[in-house]
Amino acid sequence: MSRRVQRLNHLFREELADIIRTELSDPRIGEIMSITRVDVSADLENADAYVSVLGDAEEKASTVAALTHAAPFLRRHLLDRIRIRRVPHLHFHLDETIEEAARVLELMRQVSRETKDS
């Protein structure tokens, strides 16, 4: 991955998070939501944005659906904020790595407690 694409990934993640927080008011978006990562394609046609949502499955699905619905709005705001010839099409995906890591950590704690008890 080129340095330019890495910089764009970081810039898009920061700007998307700010636009969602300040400009987007959709009740379907979960209270505790964060953009964990953005992967921009080398040709700048597409960008995959990974979203972590704290909540149940319904809240996660509605947040991703709301962001997908708002993608053209977000894209226009990105065009205003970032000086770039072409803003990629946004695709939102649920990122559950934080929850998976928390489950693994809890399992490790449980094993540790069980070994101490034996």
C-alpha positions as CSV (number, residue, x, y, z in Angstrom):
1,M,0.0,0.0,0.0
2,S,1.4,3.4,-1.0
3,R,2.0,6.2,1.5
4,R,-0.6,8.3,-0.3
5,V,-3.3,5.6,0.2
6,Q,-2.3,5.2,3.8
7,R,-2.7,9.0,4.4
8,L,-6.0,9.0,2.6
9,N,-7.3,6.1,4.7
10,H,-6.4,8.0,7.9
11,L,-7.8,11.3,6.6
12,F,-11.1,9.7,5.4
13,R,-11.5,7.9,8.8
14,E,-11.0,11.2,10.7
15,E,-13.3,13.3,8.4
16,L,-16.0,10.6,8.2
17,A,-16.1,10.4,12.0
18,D,-16.4,14.1,12.4
19,I,-19.1,14.5,9.7
20,I,-21.2,11.7,11.3
21,R,-20.8,13.3,14.7
22,T,-21.5,16.9,13.7
23,E,-23.6,16.9,10.5
24,L,-25.6,13.6,10.5
25,S,-28.6,13.3,12.7
26,D,-30.2,10.0,12.1
27,P,-31.9,8.2,15.0
28,R,-31.0,4.8,13.5
29,I,-27.3,5.4,14.2
30,G,-26.3,3.9,17.5
31,E,-25.3,6.0,20.5
32,I,-21.9,4.5,20.7
33,M,-20.5,4.1,17.2
34,S,-17.0,4.6,15.8
35,I,-15.3,4.3,12.5
36,T,-12.5,1.9,13.2
37,R,-10.8,1.8,9.7
38,V,-11.2,3.0,6.2
39,D,-9.6,1.2,3.2
40,V,-9.5,3.3,0.1
41,S,-8.9,1.5,-3.2
42,A,-5.7,2.5,-5.1
43,D,-7.8,3.9,-8.0
44,L,-9.9,6.0,-5.5
45,E,-13.2,4.4,-6.9
46,N,-14.3,2.8,-3.6
47,A,-13.7,3.1,0.1
48,D,-14.7,0.5,2.7
49,A,-15.5,2.0,6.0
50,Y,-15.6,-0.3,9.0
51,V,-17.9,0.6,11.8
52,S,-17.9,-0.6,15.4
53,V,-21.3,-0.3,17.2
54,L,-21.9,-1.0,20.8
55,G,-25.4,-2.5,21.1
56,D,-27.5,-5.5,20.1
57,A,-27.7,-7.0,16.6
58,E,-30.7,-4.8,15.6
59,E,-28.9,-1.6,16.6
60,K,-25.8,-2.7,14.7
61,A,-27.8,-3.5,11.5
62,S,-29.8,-0.2,11.7
63,T,-26.6,1.8,12.1
64,V,-24.9,0.2,9.0
65,A,-28.2,0.7,7.1
66,A,-28.4,4.3,8.1
67,L,-24.8,5.0,7.1
68,T,-25.3,3.2,3.8
69,H,-28.3,5.3,3.1
70,A,-26.4,8.5,4.1
71,A,-23.4,7.6,1.9
72,P,-24.1,10.2,-0.9
73,F,-24.5,12.9,1.8
74,L,-21.3,11.9,3.5
75,R,-19.5,11.8,0.1
76,R,-20.6,15.3,-0.7
77,H,-19.4,16.6,2.7
78,L,-16.0,14.8,2.2
79,L,-15.7,16.5,-1.2
80,D,-16.1,19.9,0.6
81,R,-13.6,19.1,3.2
82,I,-10.9,17.2,1.3
83,R,-9.1,18.7,-1.7
84,I,-9.2,15.6,-3.9
85,R,-10.2,15.2,-7.5
86,R,-12.5,12.3,-6.9
87,V,-14.1,11.1,-3.6
88,P,-14.6,7.3,-3.6
89,H,-18.0,5.6,-3.3
90,L,-18.5,4.7,0.4
91,H,-19.3,1.2,1.5
92,F,-20.0,0.5,5.2
93,H,-19.3,-2.7,7.0
94,L,-19.8,-3.9,10.5
95,D,-16.5,-4.4,12.4
96,E,-16.9,-6.7,15.4
97,T,-13.1,-7.1,16.1
98,I,-13.4,-5.1,19.4
99,E,-16.2,-7.3,20.7
100,E,-14.3,-10.5,19.6
101,A,-11.2,-9.3,21.4
102,A,-13.3,-8.6,24.5
103,R,-14.7,-12.1,24.3
104,V,-11.2,-13.6,24.0
105,L,-10.0,-11.6,26.9
106,E,-12.9,-12.7,29.1
107,L,-12.2,-16.4,28.1
108,M,-8.5,-15.9,29.1
109,R,-9.5,-14.4,32.4
110,Q,-11.9,-17.3,33.0
111,V,-9.2,-19.8,32.3
112,S,-6.8,-17.9,34.6
113,R,-9.3,-18.0,37.4
114,E,-10.0,-21.7,36.9
115,T,-6.3,-22.6,37.0
116,K,-5.8,-20.5,40.2
117,D,-8.8,-22.4,41.8
118,S,-7.3,-25.9,40.9
